[in-house]
Amino acid sequence: MTFRCSEAVLLIGFNRPELLAEVIERIRVVAPPRVYLAVDGPRPDRQGEVDKVRACQELASSIDWNCEVFTLFREQNLGCGRGVSGAITWFFEREERGIILEDDILPAPDFFPYVEAMLDAHATDPQVACVTGTNFIPPADQSDSTTPRLTRVPLVWGWATWRRVWNEYDFDIAGWREGWDASAMKYAMGGTRPAKLLWSANFDLMARHAIDTWDLQFVYACMRRNHLTVAPPVNLVANVGFHADATHTRRRPRYLRETETFTLSDSCPQAELDERADRWLMRQVYEASYPGLVRLATRYVKRMVKRKS
């Protein structure tokens, strides 16, 4: 029997109509009842971008199954930070909960039933902030590789959340340290000194708006409140946006996993925080170790020097 998604879906695009079209085709298979399409405006100094943005906007007409379609087409470019976070706010002004996909995220078939089931299971759970379809952790490094787990980091390559959670989001996190006990901060950030140093540096960058992004502020909102994310034991999304002209994801990381199938069993146990998997995530993905921090600092300095030269 073909699965039909009952959740609203927010699809965020910009200047890559070929990728956006592919994501729409994946969504078409599950035919959600409401689709929100948000497209940021073109940058005036980028040749040909007006046409690419227009092509993305025109893809709204390809969402032609029996559903409601809502559009948010920006006339001016807001950038990755304000553009994406503003689109999510627009979405949750109209929906209590829903699925969020960017134009370079291809969901596997089992992504939609898994996310919908987890949204139902944790709808009133104050500890859970969101559901992700992303899993980087090899089976051997998970405590249980057959069932969903909880993690400290909200991975937003194919995810879903509730209005109650997004209402806690603030793009401006100036003064983020105020009133946060040092030991509680360390635990929320992964429990190790390198992890605390890493996330503190990231949040300091966001407080200064040194990087144009939105997701680190969401990580902060979750960690500050000890909120956790439900993650699948296998990977259910593919990020196909690794290109030289991408905003952030230019090189394909070695830790990415291929998508797999996953079906929730009726006797699936309650998801729990997997400290073992989180330790692997912090070390291997975020480089939250002393050697990793040196590598991150070196790369950051090189980027700054290159920008100034």
Sequence and secondary structure as in RCSB ss.txt:
>XXXX:A:sequence
MTFRCSEAVLLIGFNRPELLAEVIERIRVVAPPRVYLAVDGPRPDRQGEVDKVRACQELASSIDWNCEVFTLFRE
QNLGCGRGVSGAITWFFEREERGIILEDDILPAPDFFPYVEAMLDAHATDPQVACVTGTNFIPPADQSDSTTPRL
TRVPLVWGWATWRRVWNEYDFDIAGWREGWDASAMKYAMGGTRPAKLLWSANFDLMARHAIDTWDLQFVYACMRR
NHLTVAPPVNLVANVGFHADATHTRRRPRYLRETETFTLSDSCPQAELDERADRWLMRQVYEASYPGLVRLATRY
VKRMVKRKS
>XXXX:A:secstr
      S EEEEESS HHHHHHHHHHHHHH  SEEEEEE    TTSTTHHHHHHHHHHGGGG  SSSEEEEEE S
S  HHHHHHHHHHHHHHTT SEEEEEETTEEE TTHHHHHHHHHHHTTT TTEEEEE      GGGSS TTS EE
ESS   SSEEEEHHHHTT  S  TTTTTT  HHHHHHHTTSSHHHHHHHHHHHHHHHTT S  SHHHHHHHHHHT
T EEEE SS  EEE    TT SS  S  TT          TT     B HHHHHHIIIIIS  SHHHHHHHHHHH
HHHHHHHH 
